[in-house]
Amino acid sequence: MLGLDQVRRYSWADEDTNLAWTLAVITDRTPAEVIDAYGGDPNQTPEVLPFAEAQVSPDELGACSLVQLREADGQVVAIENNGWRGKANEVAVRASTCGADYISVFWNLNANYKLTAAANGKLTASFDPLTVQHPAPIGEIYPDWINEVVFTDEELPAILLAVAEQQTGLAVDPAWLTDPLPTYRVPS
């Protein structure tokens, strides 16, 4: 069961009312393989930007995403500032082939949320945590662990980050939002 202490560790995400992002954690992949799975060119030379500057211009919104990568504890973390490429089911499936695991959490300023996960090239979760019901509605996939989490709208960003940590063993560090990271342009 997801504990209150695990959720409270991520209260910073609930307090940042302007935070809109997709955060993904991928095991057993290189950064180049992750960019390829996102649909980008793994041979491109990335810009190094802090999170606040890694935004597409308004005229590019929806046409491309800026994906920031960081390696942490043997996993690749992909971060998109106000982007949503990493919540796509097909990205999760491609990134998880050949024994890899993928999980992403997404939220935006319009109260849209999604959790996506895949293992070994198979989608294992794809759902809006605010609309969880049993049985799962058509088009949504619930993971085996869904009954271990209570999704509430009051602390949902913190809950989603706690779930990502619980599923990957990787603690999400708020410094990832300030540290300059390699940033890749990928088509949406």
Secondary structure, DSSP 8 states (H G I E B T S, - for coil): ---HHHHHTTHHHHH-TT--EEEEEEES--HHHHHHHTTS-TTS--EEE-GGG----TTTBTTEEEEEEEEETTEEEEEEET--GGG-HHHHHHHTTTT-EEEEEEE-TTS-EEEEEEETTEEEEEE-GGG--SS--TT-B--GGGGG----SSSHHHHHHHHHHHHHS----GGGGTS-EEEEEEE-
